[in-house]
Amino acid sequence: MIFPIMQLRQVISAVHNARISANNVSELLKSEITIEKFNEKNNSTELKNIDFMYPDTDKHVIKDLNVTLVKGKKYVFVGPTGSGKSTIAKLLLRFYDPHQGEILINNKMKLKDLNMKAWLDKIGYVDQQSQILSSTIFENVAYGLENKSNEEIIEAGKKAKIHELIMQWSNQYETILSEREAQLSGGQKQRLVIARLILKNLEILILDETTSALDSIVKSEIQKEVRKTNGRNNNNFSCPSIKHN
């Protein structure tokens, strides 16, 4: 009986913590959004005098970084592991705020003053670990997007060079992917996530070694499709490559 009693003690403690967490979440959901909504086109994004350290460390990952990402250009960040390439992407997505310096949009608006949903709606981000949902391929490709038809999703699949694979399965785009994406290889998962980007009308595209698991021929074909689809009005930035279209 000792072990079950000890487990019960842990459960009772967890219930108390869960109650407090639920109350905090409820307060957040009820709060009014007072931050400015970002409706204009993003023509430039400036990282100005940026210093950054991860929590609980005293080592600078980024120090005194100054760079301006201009609409219509592509930027590539190159460096050894741990040099801060992915951190730059996380700062632009505001997963973190810099310790010093500021990120300016169109030379006037501070990123930390903007409504995050309005800002993130303009950004496409794919990291090294492709995130796949336990759901159908239709829902995976259209994740986070509204009013996308099946025809648009299929077209995105074709451009991401995964359509032929999907059509070999009995349920095709209605195929349900498992929680750990057992049906897909690393490169196939990357193609599926890239199909999401192609489906989205982006202004900034951030690729963090997104095509690392693809062979050179497929990688070249997908890059052409991404440029064709997002090159009309976007800025491209990737860590190590970012594109501002």
URLIN-V480369 format. One record per residue. N is the residue number from 1. RES is the residue in one letter. OMEGA is omega in whole degrees, -180 to 180 (NA if undefined). BURIAL is # if it has 9 or more other ideal C-beta (glycine too) atoms within 8 Angstrom, else .. Layout:
((N,RES,OMEGA,BURIAL) (N,RES,OMEGA,BURIAL))
This chain:
((1,M,-173,.) (2,I,-176,.) (3,F,176,.) (4,P,179,.) (5,I,178,.) (6,M,177,.) (7,Q,179,.) (8,L,177,.) (9,R,178,.) (10,Q,180,.) (11,V,-180,.) (12,I,178,.) (13,S,-179,.) (14,A,179,.) (15,V,179,.) (16,H,179,.) (17,N,-180,.) (18,A,179,.) (19,R,179,.) (20,I,180,.) (21,S,180,.) (22,A,178,.) (23,N,179,.) (24,N,178,.) (25,V,179,.) (26,S,178,.) (27,E,179,.) (28,L,-179,.) (29,L,-179,.) (30,K,-175,.) (31,S,179,.) (32,E,177,.) (33,I,-179,.) (34,T,-179,.) (35,I,-177,.) (36,E,178,.) (37,K,-174,.) (38,F,-175,#) (39,N,-174,.) (40,E,178,.) (41,K,178,.) (42,N,-178,#) (43,N,178,.) (44,S,177,#) (45,T,-175,#) (46,E,171,#) (47,L,-169,#) (48,K,177,#) (49,N,-174,#) (50,I,169,#) (51,D,180,#) (52,F,172,#) (53,M,176,#) (54,Y,-180,.) (55,P,177,.) (56,D,174,.) (57,T,177,.) (58,D,-179,.) (59,K,178,.) (60,H,171,.) (61,V,177,#) (62,I,179,#) (63,K,176,.) (64,D,178,.) (65,L,176,#) (66,N,178,.) (67,V,178,.) (68,T,179,.) (69,L,-172,#) (70,V,180,#) (71,K,176,#) (72,G,-177,.) (73,K,179,#) (74,K,-178,#) (75,Y,-179,#) (76,V,177,.) (77,F,-176,#) (78,V,178,.) (79,G,-180,.) (80,P,177,.) (81,T,179,.) (82,G,-178,.) (83,S,174,.) (84,G,-178,#) (85,K,180,#) (86,S,179,#) (87,T,178,#) (88,I,178,#) (89,A,-178,#) (90,K,176,#) (91,L,179,#) (92,L,177,#) (93,L,-178,#) (94,R,166,#) (95,F,175,.) (96,Y,170,#) (97,D,177,.) (98,P,177,#) (99,H,175,.) (100,Q,-179,.) (101,G,-178,#) (102,E,177,#) (103,I,-175,#) (104,L,177,#) (105,I,-179,#) (106,N,175,#) (107,N,-176,.) (108,K,-175,.) (109,M,176,#) (110,K,-178,#) (111,L,-176,#) (112,K,178,.) (113,D,-175,.) (114,L,172,#) (115,N,-171,#) (116,M,180,.) (117,K,180,.) (118,A,180,#) (119,W,-176,#) (120,L,175,.) (121,D,-178,.) (122,K,-173,#) (123,I,170,#) (124,G,-177,#) (125,Y,174,.) (126,V,-179,#) (127,D,-175,#) (128,Q,179,.) (129,Q,-177,.) (130,S,-178,#) (131,Q,180,.) (132,I,180,#) (133,L,173,.) (134,S,-175,.) (135,S,-179,.) (136,T,178,#) (137,I,176,#) (138,F,-177,#) (139,E,178,#) (140,N,-178,#) (141,V,-177,#) (142,A,-176,#) (143,Y,179,.) (144,G,-179,.) (145,L,-179,#) (146,E,172,.) (147,N,176,.) (148,K,-178,.) (149,S,177,.) (150,N,180,.) (151,E,179,.) (152,E,180,#) (153,I,179,#) (154,I,179,#) (155,E,177,.) (156,A,177,#) (157,G,178,#) (158,K,-179,.) (159,K,178,#) (160,A,176,#) (161,K,176,#) (162,I,-176,#) (163,H,-177,#) (164,E,178,.) (165,L,-178,.) (166,I,-177,#) (167,M,177,.) (168,Q,-180,.) (169,W,-174,#) (170,S,-180,.) (171,N,177,.) (172,Q,-176,#) (173,Y,175,#) (174,E,178,.) (175,T,179,#) (176,I,178,.) (177,L,-180,#) (178,S,-176,.) (179,E,-179,.) (180,R,176,.) (181,E,-176,#) (182,A,-177,.) (183,Q,-171,.) (184,L,172,#) (185,S,179,.) (186,G,-180,.) (187,G,179,#) (188,Q,176,#) (189,K,179,#) (190,Q,179,#) (191,R,-179,#) (192,L,179,#) (193,V,177,#) (194,I,176,#) (195,A,176,#) (196,R,-179,#) (197,L,-179,#) (198,I,-178,#) (199,L,-174,#) (200,K,177,.) (201,N,-170,.) (202,L,170,#) (203,E,175,#) (204,I,180,#) (205,L,-179,#) (206,I,-179,#) (207,L,-179,#) (208,D,-177,#) (209,E,-172,.) (210,T,-176,#) (211,T,-176,#) (212,S,-177,.) (213,A,-178,.) (214,L,174,#) (215,D,-171,.) (216,S,-178,.) (217,I,179,.) (218,V,179,#) (219,K,180,#) (220,S,-180,.) (221,E,-180,#) (222,I,179,#) (223,Q,177,#) (224,K,-179,.) (225,E,179,#) (226,V,178,#) (227,R,-178,.) (228,K,-176,.) (229,T,-173,.) (230,N,-175,#) (231,G,-176,.) (232,R,-172,.) (233,N,-171,.) (234,N,173,#) (235,N,-172,#) (236,N,177,#) (237,F,179,#) (238,S,174,#) (239,C,2,#) (240,P,178,#) (241,S,179,#) (242,I,179,#) (243,K,178,#) (244,H,-172,#) (245,N,NA,#))
